[in-house]
Amino acid sequence: MRASEISGKPVVTLAGDDIGQVKDLVYDSVTGSIRCFTLAGRGLFAGPLHRALLWESVHGLGPHAVMVSDENSLEEDDTAARPSGEERAGVNVLGVAITSRNGVQLGIVTDAIVATGRAPVVAGYEVETGERRRVLLPVVGPVTVSDERLLVPDATAQHSAGDLAGFGTAVESLRTRLQHDQREG
């Protein structure tokens, strides 16, 4: 699922109460795991709620809403969305250049691809290439992220997909290639 498809989804309780909407996804750039969502109120003039929804508190993520047990599933504030300890403040990866470790610019990040499940992770990025084409690039393992650049293994460019239907195959193909390279190196 694209991160842009999750942002803006209503957050509702199992009883059907509308308690907000997803504003942003907060993820750990080292592990790629989704930590939490920041929330906004619902409606045209609603602002941020300054509360976070930890992934562990999500009952379900569907095509139309994020489900939680009840309003107590939300954190009292948005502390969970802030960096902890030595962790660096979050970087918005949209608009950032994605480059292979050997210096080849692969494009500009336009969206993140999220593999949902028990431990959701950023599995890759939608990238606009220099030819104004959009491709999906898988990410396996930790990547280096800064305000200006997202650095990925060299093999990443050879394992892209044109759509979400082929993305899983691209991820598995890259994973196999990196494991092979690691055994050989």
C-alpha positions in Angstrom: 0.0 0.0 0.0 1.3 3.5 -0.8 1.8 5.8 2.2 -0.2 8.4 0.4 -3.2 6.0 0.5 -2.9 5.8 4.3 -2.6 9.5 5.0 -6.0 11.1 5.3 -7.8 7.8 6.2 -10.3 8.2 9.0 -9.5 6.6 12.4 -12.5 4.9 13.8 -13.3 2.8 16.8 -14.9 -0.7 16.6 -18.1 1.0 17.9 -18.0 3.3 14.8 -16.9 6.5 16.5 -14.8 8.8 14.2 -11.9 10.0 16.3 -9.6 11.6 13.8 -7.6 10.9 10.6 -4.1 9.9 9.8 -1.9 12.9 9.2 1.6 11.3 8.8 3.4 8.0 9.1 6.4 8.0 11.4 9.0 5.4 10.7 12.4 4.4 11.9 14.8 5.1 9.0 17.3 2.5 10.3 14.9 -0.5 10.4 12.2 0.9 8.1 9.5 -0.1 10.5 6.4 2.1 11.0 6.4 3.4 14.6 3.1 5.3 14.6 0.8 7.7 12.9 0.3 11.3 13.8 -3.3 12.4 13.7 -5.4 15.4 12.7 -9.0 16.2 13.4 -11.6 15.5 10.8 -13.1 18.2 8.7 -12.0 21.1 6.5 -10.7 23.4 9.2 -9.5 20.7 11.7 -5.8 20.9 12.7 -3.4 18.4 14.3 -4.7 16.5 17.3 -1.2 16.4 18.9 -1.8 12.7 19.7 -0.2 9.6 18.2 -1.5 6.2 17.3 1.1 3.5 17.9 1.0 0.7 15.3 0.5 -1.8 18.1 -2.8 -0.1 18.9 -4.1 -0.5 15.4 -6.8 -3.2 15.2 -7.0 -3.1 11.4 -6.0 -1.1 8.4 -8.5 -1.4 5.6 -9.1 0.4 2.2 -11.4 3.0 3.8 -10.3 3.4 7.5 -7.9 2.6 10.3 -9.7 0.7 13.1 -8.9 0.9 16.8 -10.6 -0.7 19.8 -11.6 2.6 21.3 -10.4 6.2 21.9 -8.1 4.9 24.7 -6.0 3.4 21.9 -4.6 6.8 21.2 -1.6 8.1 23.0 -2.3 11.2 25.3 0.2 13.3 23.3 2.4 13.0 20.2 5.6 12.1 22.2 5.8 8.7 20.4 6.2 10.5 17.1 9.3 12.4 18.3 12.8 10.9 18.1 14.0 9.2 21.3 17.5 9.3 22.8 20.2 9.6 20.1 17.8 9.1 17.3 17.7 11.9 14.7 14.6 13.9 14.1 12.4 12.5 11.2 13.2 13.3 7.7 10.4 13.7 5.1 11.6 11.5 2.2 9.2 12.9 -0.3 11.1 15.0 -2.9 14.5 13.5 -1.8 16.9 12.1 -4.4 17.4 8.3 -4.2 20.9 7.3 -5.2 22.7 3.9 -5.4 25.9 3.5 -3.3 28.0 3.8 -6.4 26.6 7.3 -7.1 23.9 6.7 -9.7 20.9 8.9 -9.2 17.8 6.7 -9.6 15.2 9.5 -9.3 13.2 11.5 -6.8 11.0 9.9 -4.1 7.3 10.6 -4.7 5.8 8.1 -2.3 6.7 5.3 0.1 5.4 1.7 -0.3 4.3 0.2 3.0 4.2 -3.6 3.6 1.4 -3.8 6.2 1.0 -6.6 8.7 2.1 -7.4 12.2 5.3 -5.4 11.8 4.7 -2.9 9.0 7.7 -1.6 7.2 8.6 0.7 4.3 9.3 -1.9 1.6 10.3 0.6 -1.1 9.7 3.9 -2.7 7.8 5.2 -5.7 10.4 7.2 -7.7 10.1 9.6 -10.6 13.1 8.9 -12.9 14.9 11.4 -15.1 12.7 10.3 -18.0 9.6 11.4 -16.0 8.6 7.8 -15.5 7.4 6.4 -12.2 8.8 3.1 -10.9 8.7 1.3 -7.7 12.1 0.5 -6.1 12.3 -2.1 -3.4 14.3 -1.5 -0.2 15.8 -4.5 1.6 17.5 -3.9 4.9 18.7 -0.6 6.3 19.1 2.4 4.1 20.9 5.7 4.7 18.6 8.7 4.8 19.4 12.4 5.1 17.5 15.6 4.3 18.9 15.5 0.7 19.5 11.9 -0.2 18.3 8.3 0.3 21.2 5.9 -0.3 20.4 2.3 -1.4 22.4 -0.8 -2.5 23.6 -0.7 -6.1 21.5 -3.7 -7.1 18.3 -1.9 -6.2 18.0 -0.3 -9.7 17.9 -3.6 -11.4 14.9 -4.8 -9.4 12.2 -2.2 -10.0 8.5 -2.7 -10.7 6.0 -0.7 -12.8 3.1 -1.3 -10.4 2.1 -2.8 -7.0 1.2 -6.1 -8.7 4.8 -6.7 -9.6 6.4 -5.1 -6.6 6.4 -8.2 -4.4 8.5 -10.1 -7.0 10.9 -7.1 -7.2 11.4 -7.2 -3.5 12.0 -11.0 -3.4 14.4 -10.7 -6.4 16.4 -8.0 -4.7 16.5 -9.9 -1.4 17.8 -13.0 -3.2 20.5 -10.9 -5.1 21.7 -9.2 -1.9 21.9 -12.5 -0.1 23.9 -14.0 -3.0 26.2 -11.0 -3.1 26.8 -11.2 0.7 27.7 -14.9 0.4 30.1 -14.2 -2.5 31.6 -11.1 -0.8 
